[in-house]
Amino acid sequence: MSITILISGALIFIVSLCVHILIWRRRHPKSHAVALLLIFIIVPVIIGMADWFAYRFLSKGFISVSIFNWLLILLLHFSLAAAYILSYPALQAVSPSLAMLLIIKSSMPHGLTYNEMRSSFTVDDLLDARLDDLKGGSLAVESEGWLRLTWRGLLLVKSMKLLRVLLGLPRGEG
Protein backbone atom coordinates (compact mmCIF):
# COMPACT_ATOMS: atom_id res chain seq x y z
CA MET A 1 0.00 0.00 0.00
CA SER A 2 1.30 3.40 -0.95
CA ILE A 3 2.32 5.91 1.70
CA THR A 4 0.11 8.43 -0.13
CA ILE A 5 -2.94 6.28 0.61
CA LEU A 6 -2.02 5.94 4.29
CA ILE A 7 -1.28 9.62 4.78
CA SER A 8 -4.32 10.78 2.78
CA GLY A 9 -6.72 8.44 4.59
CA ALA A 10 -5.35 9.47 7.97
CA LEU A 11 -5.46 13.18 7.08
CA ILE A 12 -9.07 12.96 5.89
CA PHE A 13 -9.95 11.25 9.17
CA ILE A 14 -8.10 13.96 11.14
CA VAL A 15 -9.92 16.72 9.21
CA SER A 16 -13.26 14.99 9.94
CA LEU A 17 -12.29 14.69 13.60
CA CYS A 18 -11.43 18.41 13.71
CA VAL A 19 -14.81 19.27 12.17
CA HIS A 20 -16.44 17.05 14.79
CA ILE A 21 -14.58 18.84 17.60
CA LEU A 22 -15.45 22.30 16.22
CA ILE A 23 -19.15 21.43 15.96
CA TRP A 24 -19.24 19.93 19.46
CA ARG A 25 -17.49 23.00 20.92
CA ARG A 26 -20.22 25.23 19.49
CA ARG A 27 -23.27 23.05 20.19
CA HIS A 28 -23.94 19.40 20.92
CA PRO A 29 -26.35 17.94 18.35
CA LYS A 30 -29.46 16.18 19.62
CA SER A 31 -28.53 12.89 17.96
CA HIS A 32 -24.81 12.33 18.37
CA ALA A 33 -24.78 9.16 16.26
CA VAL A 34 -26.47 10.77 13.25
CA ALA A 35 -24.27 13.86 13.49
CA LEU A 36 -21.11 11.74 13.67
CA LEU A 37 -22.17 9.66 10.67
CA LEU A 38 -22.90 12.80 8.67
CA ILE A 39 -19.62 14.47 9.62
CA PHE A 40 -17.50 11.41 8.85
CA ILE A 41 -19.28 10.85 5.52
CA ILE A 42 -19.82 14.42 4.31
CA VAL A 43 -16.28 15.70 5.03
CA PRO A 44 -14.55 13.03 2.88
CA VAL A 45 -17.12 13.54 0.11
CA ILE A 46 -16.42 17.29 0.12
CA ILE A 47 -12.66 16.64 0.08
CA GLY A 48 -13.07 14.12 -2.75
CA MET A 49 -15.23 16.52 -4.78
CA ALA A 50 -12.77 19.37 -4.21
CA ASP A 51 -9.93 17.12 -5.37
CA TRP A 52 -11.92 16.07 -8.45
CA PHE A 53 -12.77 19.69 -9.33
CA ALA A 54 -9.14 20.76 -8.82
CA TYR A 55 -7.95 17.91 -11.04
CA ARG A 56 -10.63 18.56 -13.68
CA PHE A 57 -10.32 22.35 -13.90
CA LEU A 58 -6.78 23.02 -12.67
CA SER A 59 -5.20 19.86 -14.08
CA LYS A 60 -3.76 19.11 -10.63
CA GLY A 61 -5.68 17.69 -7.70
CA PHE A 62 -4.70 17.98 -4.07
CA ILE A 63 -4.06 14.27 -3.81
CA SER A 64 -3.96 13.32 -7.52
CA VAL A 65 -4.47 9.56 -7.30
CA SER A 66 -6.40 7.07 -9.37
CA ILE A 67 -10.03 6.25 -8.59
CA PHE A 68 -8.89 2.87 -7.21
CA ASN A 69 -6.50 4.60 -4.81
CA TRP A 70 -9.29 7.01 -3.82
CA LEU A 71 -11.39 3.99 -2.91
CA LEU A 72 -8.52 2.67 -0.78
CA ILE A 73 -8.16 6.08 0.88
CA LEU A 74 -11.88 6.14 1.66
CA LEU A 75 -11.75 2.56 2.93
CA LEU A 76 -9.02 3.55 5.38
CA HIS A 77 -10.91 6.69 6.41
CA PHE A 78 -14.21 4.84 6.90
CA SER A 79 -12.44 2.13 8.90
CA LEU A 80 -10.93 4.73 11.24
CA ALA A 81 -14.25 6.60 11.39
CA ALA A 82 -16.21 3.44 12.20
CA ALA A 83 -13.81 2.57 15.02
CA TYR A 84 -14.11 6.11 16.39
CA ILE A 85 -17.90 6.28 16.10
CA LEU A 86 -18.28 2.90 17.80
CA SER A 87 -15.99 3.96 20.66
CA TYR A 88 -17.54 7.43 21.03
CA PRO A 89 -20.21 6.38 23.57
CA ALA A 90 -17.47 5.08 25.86
CA LEU A 91 -15.47 8.30 25.42
CA GLN A 92 -18.36 10.56 26.38
CA ALA A 93 -19.70 8.38 29.20
CA VAL A 94 -18.80 8.67 32.83
CA SER A 95 -16.31 5.88 33.43
CA PRO A 96 -16.59 4.51 36.97
CA SER A 97 -12.89 3.60 37.01
CA LEU A 98 -11.83 7.04 35.79
CA ALA A 99 -14.17 8.76 38.25
CA MET A 100 -12.60 6.74 41.08
CA LEU A 101 -9.09 7.60 39.91
CA LEU A 102 -9.98 11.31 39.85
CA ILE A 103 -11.41 11.09 43.38
CA ILE A 104 -8.26 9.37 44.61
CA LYS A 105 -6.04 11.89 42.79
CA SER A 106 -7.86 14.82 44.42
CA SER A 107 -7.00 13.38 47.85
CA MET A 108 -3.30 12.92 47.10
CA PRO A 109 -0.67 12.68 48.46
CA HIS A 110 -2.45 11.22 51.48
CA GLY A 111 -5.02 9.10 49.60
CA LEU A 112 -8.35 7.98 51.01
CA THR A 113 -9.95 4.99 52.66
CA TYR A 114 -12.41 2.57 51.11
CA ASN A 115 -15.26 4.12 53.14
CA GLU A 116 -14.28 7.63 52.03
CA MET A 117 -14.35 6.39 48.42
CA ARG A 118 -17.81 4.85 48.88
CA SER A 119 -19.18 8.06 50.37
CA SER A 120 -17.98 10.19 47.45
CA PHE A 121 -19.11 7.83 44.69
CA THR A 122 -22.78 6.90 44.28
CA VAL A 123 -24.49 4.43 42.00
CA ASP A 124 -27.24 7.01 41.30
CA ASP A 125 -24.70 9.24 39.55
CA LEU A 126 -23.96 6.46 37.07
CA LEU A 127 -27.58 5.39 36.64
CA ASP A 128 -28.85 8.91 35.93
CA ALA A 129 -26.09 9.55 33.38
CA ARG A 130 -26.78 6.27 31.54
CA LEU A 131 -30.56 6.86 31.51
CA ASP A 132 -29.98 10.35 30.11
CA ASP A 133 -27.78 8.82 27.39
CA LEU A 134 -30.47 6.27 26.48
CA LYS A 135 -33.16 8.93 26.28
CA GLY A 136 -30.89 11.42 24.49
CA GLY A 137 -29.94 8.78 21.93
CA SER A 138 -33.61 7.96 21.29
CA LEU A 139 -33.06 4.40 22.52
CA ALA A 140 -35.60 4.72 25.34
CA VAL A 141 -38.43 7.06 26.32
CA GLU A 142 -39.92 7.78 29.71
CA SER A 143 -43.66 8.15 29.99
CA GLU A 144 -45.67 8.34 33.23
CA GLY A 145 -42.72 6.97 35.18
CA TRP A 146 -42.19 3.99 32.85
CA LEU A 147 -39.13 3.47 30.65
CA ARG A 148 -39.82 1.90 27.26
CA LEU A 149 -37.54 1.01 24.38
CA THR A 150 -37.95 2.88 21.12
CA TRP A 151 -37.64 1.00 17.83
CA ARG A 152 -33.96 2.04 17.80
CA GLY A 153 -33.41 0.64 21.29
CA LEU A 154 -35.17 -2.59 20.37
CA LEU A 155 -33.06 -2.89 17.21
CA LEU A 156 -29.88 -2.37 19.25
CA VAL A 157 -30.90 -4.99 21.83
CA LYS A 158 -31.78 -7.54 19.14
CA SER A 159 -28.52 -6.85 17.28
CA MET A 160 -26.43 -7.28 20.43
CA LYS A 161 -28.28 -10.50 21.36
CA LEU A 162 -27.66 -11.88 17.86
CA LEU A 163 -23.98 -10.91 18.03
CA ARG A 164 -23.64 -12.63 21.42
CA VAL A 165 -25.23 -15.80 19.98
CA LEU A 166 -22.90 -15.70 16.96
CA LEU A 167 -19.88 -15.27 19.28
CA GLY A 168 -21.04 -18.16 21.47
CA LEU A 169 -21.37 -15.96 24.57
CA PRO A 170 -23.83 -16.90 27.35
CA ARG A 171 -27.40 -15.62 27.01
CA GLY A 172 -28.78 -13.16 29.51
CA GLU A 173 -25.40 -11.65 30.42
CA GLY A 174 -23.56 -8.56 29.25
C-alpha positions as CSV (number, residue, x, y, z in Angstrom):
1,M,0.0,0.0,0.0
2,S,1.3,3.4,-1.0
3,I,2.3,5.9,1.7
4,T,0.1,8.4,-0.1
5,I,-2.9,6.3,0.6
6,L,-2.0,5.9,4.3
7,I,-1.3,9.6,4.8
8,S,-4.3,10.8,2.8
9,G,-6.7,8.4,4.6
10,A,-5.3,9.5,8.0
11,L,-5.5,13.2,7.1
12,I,-9.1,13.0,5.9
13,F,-10.0,11.3,9.2
14,I,-8.1,14.0,11.1
15,V,-9.9,16.7,9.2
16,S,-13.3,15.0,9.9
17,L,-12.3,14.7,13.6
18,C,-11.4,18.4,13.7
19,V,-14.8,19.3,12.2
20,H,-16.4,17.0,14.8
21,I,-14.6,18.8,17.6
22,L,-15.4,22.3,16.2
23,I,-19.1,21.4,16.0
24,W,-19.2,19.9,19.5
25,R,-17.5,23.0,20.9
26,R,-20.2,25.2,19.5
27,R,-23.3,23.0,20.2
28,H,-23.9,19.4,20.9
29,P,-26.3,17.9,18.3
30,K,-29.5,16.2,19.6
31,S,-28.5,12.9,18.0
32,H,-24.8,12.3,18.4
33,A,-24.8,9.2,16.3
34,V,-26.5,10.8,13.3
35,A,-24.3,13.9,13.5
36,L,-21.1,11.7,13.7
37,L,-22.2,9.7,10.7
38,L,-22.9,12.8,8.7
39,I,-19.6,14.5,9.6
40,F,-17.5,11.4,8.9
41,I,-19.3,10.8,5.5
42,I,-19.8,14.4,4.3
43,V,-16.3,15.7,5.0
44,P,-14.6,13.0,2.9
45,V,-17.1,13.5,0.1
46,I,-16.4,17.3,0.1
47,I,-12.7,16.6,0.1
48,G,-13.1,14.1,-2.7
49,M,-15.2,16.5,-4.8
50,A,-12.8,19.4,-4.2
51,D,-9.9,17.1,-5.4
52,W,-11.9,16.1,-8.4
53,F,-12.8,19.7,-9.3
54,A,-9.1,20.8,-8.8
55,Y,-7.9,17.9,-11.0
56,R,-10.6,18.6,-13.7
57,F,-10.3,22.3,-13.9
58,L,-6.8,23.0,-12.7
59,S,-5.2,19.9,-14.1
60,K,-3.8,19.1,-10.6
61,G,-5.7,17.7,-7.7
62,F,-4.7,18.0,-4.1
63,I,-4.1,14.3,-3.8
64,S,-4.0,13.3,-7.5
65,V,-4.5,9.6,-7.3
66,S,-6.4,7.1,-9.4
67,I,-10.0,6.2,-8.6
68,F,-8.9,2.9,-7.2
69,N,-6.5,4.6,-4.8
70,W,-9.3,7.0,-3.8
71,L,-11.4,4.0,-2.9
72,L,-8.5,2.7,-0.8
73,I,-8.2,6.1,0.9
74,L,-11.9,6.1,1.7
75,L,-11.7,2.6,2.9
76,L,-9.0,3.5,5.4
77,H,-10.9,6.7,6.4
78,F,-14.2,4.8,6.9
79,S,-12.4,2.1,8.9
80,L,-10.9,4.7,11.2
81,A,-14.2,6.6,11.4
82,A,-16.2,3.4,12.2
83,A,-13.8,2.6,15.0
84,Y,-14.1,6.1,16.4
85,I,-17.9,6.3,16.1
86,L,-18.3,2.9,17.8
87,S,-16.0,4.0,20.7
88,Y,-17.5,7.4,21.0
89,P,-20.2,6.4,23.6
90,A,-17.5,5.1,25.9
91,L,-15.5,8.3,25.4
92,Q,-18.4,10.6,26.4
93,A,-19.7,8.4,29.2
94,V,-18.8,8.7,32.8
95,S,-16.3,5.9,33.4
96,P,-16.6,4.5,37.0
97,S,-12.9,3.6,37.0
98,L,-11.8,7.0,35.8
99,A,-14.2,8.8,38.3
100,M,-12.6,6.7,41.1
101,L,-9.1,7.6,39.9
102,L,-10.0,11.3,39.8
103,I,-11.4,11.1,43.4
104,I,-8.3,9.4,44.6
105,K,-6.0,11.9,42.8
106,S,-7.9,14.8,44.4
107,S,-7.0,13.4,47.8
108,M,-3.3,12.9,47.1
109,P,-0.7,12.7,48.5
110,H,-2.5,11.2,51.5
111,G,-5.0,9.1,49.6
112,L,-8.3,8.0,51.0
113,T,-9.9,5.0,52.7
114,Y,-12.4,2.6,51.1
115,N,-15.3,4.1,53.1
116,E,-14.3,7.6,52.0
117,M,-14.4,6.4,48.4
118,R,-17.8,4.8,48.9
119,S,-19.2,8.1,50.4
120,S,-18.0,10.2,47.4
121,F,-19.1,7.8,44.7
122,T,-22.8,6.9,44.3
123,V,-24.5,4.4,42.0
124,D,-27.2,7.0,41.3
125,D,-24.7,9.2,39.6
126,L,-24.0,6.5,37.1
127,L,-27.6,5.4,36.6
128,D,-28.8,8.9,35.9
129,A,-26.1,9.6,33.4
130,R,-26.8,6.3,31.5
131,L,-30.6,6.9,31.5
132,D,-30.0,10.4,30.1
133,D,-27.8,8.8,27.4
134,L,-30.5,6.3,26.5
135,K,-33.2,8.9,26.3
136,G,-30.9,11.4,24.5
137,G,-29.9,8.8,21.9
138,S,-33.6,8.0,21.3
139,L,-33.1,4.4,22.5
140,A,-35.6,4.7,25.3
141,V,-38.4,7.1,26.3
142,E,-39.9,7.8,29.7
143,S,-43.7,8.1,30.0
144,E,-45.7,8.3,33.2
145,G,-42.7,7.0,35.2
146,W,-42.2,4.0,32.9
147,L,-39.1,3.5,30.6
148,R,-39.8,1.9,27.3
149,L,-37.5,1.0,24.4
150,T,-38.0,2.9,21.1
151,W,-37.6,1.0,17.8
152,R,-34.0,2.0,17.8
153,G,-33.4,0.6,21.3
154,L,-35.2,-2.6,20.4
155,L,-33.1,-2.9,17.2
156,L,-29.9,-2.4,19.3
157,V,-30.9,-5.0,21.8
158,K,-31.8,-7.5,19.1
159,S,-28.5,-6.8,17.3
160,M,-26.4,-7.3,20.4
161,K,-28.3,-10.5,21.4
162,L,-27.7,-11.9,17.9
163,L,-24.0,-10.9,18.0
164,R,-23.6,-12.6,21.4
165,V,-25.2,-15.8,20.0
166,L,-22.9,-15.7,17.0
167,L,-19.9,-15.3,19.3
168,G,-21.0,-18.2,21.5
169,L,-21.4,-16.0,24.6
170,P,-23.8,-16.9,27.3
171,R,-27.4,-15.6,27.0
172,G,-28.8,-13.2,29.5
173,E,-25.4,-11.7,30.4
174,G,-23.6,-8.6,29.3
